[in-house]
Amino acid sequence: MPNFSFKGRTRQGEQVSGERQADTRQSLALALRREQIFLLEAEEKKPSRFNMEFGGNPTAKDLAVFTRQFSVMIDSGVPLVQCLQILADTQENKKFAAAIRNVTKEVESGNSLAAAMKMNPKVFDELYTNMVAAGEAGGILDTIFQRLSIYIEKAVKLKRAVQSAMVYPIAVVVIASAVITLILWKVVPAFTELFQSMNVDLPLPTRIVIGASQFVGSYGIFVAIGLVILGFLFKSYYATPKGRYNVDALILKAPIFGPLLRKISVARFTRTMATLIASGVPILDCLDITARTSGNAVIEEAIFSVKKAIEEGRTIVDPLKASGVFPQMVVSMIGVGEAAGALEVMLTKIADFYEEEVDSAVGDLMTALEPAMIVVLGVTVGGIVISMYMPIFSLILRLIYVRLVVFTVFAAAEVIRNVMPSRDMTILLGAVYVLSACWFALLKLDKSYVLQSYAQIAVDLLLITWTVNRTGGVDSYFSSLYFLEIVMSSILLERRGAFLAGTASSLIHFIHMDLGYFGYIRTNPNVWPDLGLLQYIISLNIFGFCSVAFLSNYLAESWRRTGVELEKSTGQIAFLQAFSDRIIDSLGSGLVTTDLEGRIYLFNRAAEETTGYRAHEAIGLTIWEVFPGMPGVDSTRFEISTNRRDGHEIHLRFSVSPVMIDEKNTAGNVWCFDNITELRQLERQMRQKEQMAAIGAMSAGIAHEIRNPLASIAGSFDLLRSDLCLSKDQYQLAEIITRETERLNRTITEFLSYARPIEPRTQPVDLSELISETVRLMRNSPELKPSHKIDTRLRPVTAEVDEAMMRQVFYNLASNAFKAMPEGGTLTIS
């Protein structure tokens, strides 16, 4: 409600001033007049942008507490004004307290409680004030407030049911979408760089996730802007009556939430109607209030149809049944209640039943939605994670395959040499195959790829050490498997894997050799060199392990770097190719590239539009097939008249340049051309106008030369006739000569007026009126097509011009504009 600062005068002549809230200045004057104050001046105070008022509009809970407290105090016999003052002083919400104080002032000035509440529509709605008015009229204000408090509490409960049914799933979906977007935006690119450095073939799910990540990174902001625009458009559409009706009808027909919203609408309708009827509000007012508080355009229209039927003398049942919104059971129960005169009781029973149905439906909906949302989100996020680890999974599979092949080959070599006993060979191969099967199973059961990689490397080193022990110890050539393991570790785990495998191989080999030499571990055969040679062999092997770790890491890093640079260069080449293609297609001139034989291998979009050929149709043809009448390549600049593919004649201006491979050799020619058909037409029109102007000037000169002797002839004949005595026939002949001479003179005068413009007669003229007349004339002109539009933005402008000439100028300009837009367009006049 606006706040006015005012100055006034009492009956005693005293000046008074202050601030007062009122709907309008007239309402303020009327309120002051009741206090015997005459209003002198009033000014509405604008709220300061820096003035922060604590407390928002009162909630439904605040209103319910206020109503119940009001009911108790009224029932206890507390005076009405005192009740309002107590409630205003104890109210924590500042806006609500201010509204109650306004109501108190209006009641003190003689207004009824309902009328005072109507002056605060943001706090007390139409239903509230109508029920209060009915309670004041019937003297049952305490009972009305009790019913109002019960109604508001049940409405709050119903609203919470709606919020729990709608807000929770929407919040979960929004948060999940934000998390998935964050994963695609920030997490997936880190894996993308890793895969580029590994230079591995990515499986289809991984490529899909990476593509989605790149789309989010490149176009996410545009998608967000598009969603905001769609939301704004939806809000604008929903603000229209037709849009609100269509959306509300669609909501009621929704497969999951539709039945729930129908039950909520029925419960709200019956509860509101029952409360209003019980409070003594007339049935038509009940329907009017219920329709406006229904919250759904379809329900609102159905209730208004019920109101119309009652105004026409019919019952409630027929329009309710015809609306198709209310269930058959509800319609039948309302019909029974109307027939028995117990409509209020029946509506209350229906409201209680459907409120319980809403509680049950909300519980069932949450029970059904929560598992479904968990499954969908789990599949989505889990699918992204699995897709990102699939390339690493493929590397571990490669390690398993390499292990199987290598150990099988070495075991076969040992069998051929008969060095390893059959029992040891069986143990070795059995261990390798069993461990490989275990690794396969673990990969299926557990996706901890990095941890499994470390575990496989550790087991491999122990297996290699046992193999070395069983194949001769220091003399075993299985020691080379350490080098292979280090290389595989550098590929799988990058730098950490290479140095970890090199260090572990050195330690294990050193401990194994020392324990074997001093007899703590037996080898097969158990033959050792002297200590100095053994130390030399161990040092040489450790140096080899470290060197292989360093070199494999260097090579792996170089490989990854090369892969990244190759990917980057490939992307740059693709970008440059796309950029050059876009530049070529954006050219306004046609561009055709041919080889030395004139065969086309590039044909841009402008060339397509000019010739009527598509690029894929023209590529492979010769330049002379596409442009009949084309001269040889000897000419660098020329013009030709040729035919489009559809047969229309066109005029083209060509410029030919060679495609140079180096300073001496050429690979073909570049043909750049412009369509000058319209230019040539304009040139022909200009020449015609110049010829017509010259003919007009010449004709004017000839007419002038004819007119002078004609005047002499006419004057001389008049003198001769005056001196002669003519007979009747001669007199008639003389009249014919005079008449025809005058007619010829008029003809020459009109021709001269056409060939030589007359002097303009200027006067003050409103140009906007001339343009408006021209627009009205053009709207009826055959030159105006349905695809043409005229947009006028005129304001009065007065100028000294010849009105007839200026009208012709405007008409010619408009006519030329429409001729320049044969396919349609908008002519803007401002």
ABEGO torsion letter per residue (X at the ends): XBBBBBBBBBAAGBBBBEBBBBABAAAAAAAAAAAGBBBABBBBBBBBAABBBBEBBBBAAAAAAAAAAAAAAAAAGBBAAAAAAAAAAABABAAAAAAAAAAAAAAAAGBBAAAAAAABAAABBAAAAAAAAAAAAAGAAAAAAAAAAAAAAAAAAAAAAAAAAAAAAAAAAAAAAAAAAAAAAAAAAAAAAAAAAAGBBBBAAAAAAAAAAAAAAAAAAAAAAAAAAAAAAAAAAAABAAAAAAAAAAAAABAAAAAAAAAAAAAAAAAAAAAAAAAGBBAAAAAAAAAAAAGBAAAAAAAAAAAAAAAAGBBAAAAAAAAGABBAAAAAAAAAAAAAGAAAAAAAAAAAAAAAAAAAAAAAAAAAAAAAAAAAAAAAAAAAAAAAAAAAAAAAAAAAAAAAAAAAAAAAAAAAAGABBAAAAAAAAAAAAAAAAAAAAAAAABABAAAAAAAAAAAAAAAAAAAAAAAGEAABAAAAAAAAAAAAAAAAAEAAAAAAAAAAAAAAAAAAAAAAAAGABBBOBBBBBBAAAAAAAAAAAAAAAAAAAAAAAAAAAAAAAAAAAAAAAAAAAAAAAAAAAAAAAABABBBBBBBAAGBBABBBAAAAAAAGBBAAAABGBBAAAABBGBBBAABABBBBBBBBAAGBBBBBBBBBBBBBABAABBAEBBBBBBBAAAAAAAAAAAAAAAAAAAAAAAAAAAAAAAAAAAAAAAAAAAAAAAABBBBAAAAAAAAAAAAAAAAAAAAAAAAAAAABBBBBBBBBBBAAAAAAAAAAAAAABAABBAABBBBBBBBBBBBBBBAAAAAAAAAAAAAAAAAABAAEEBBBBX
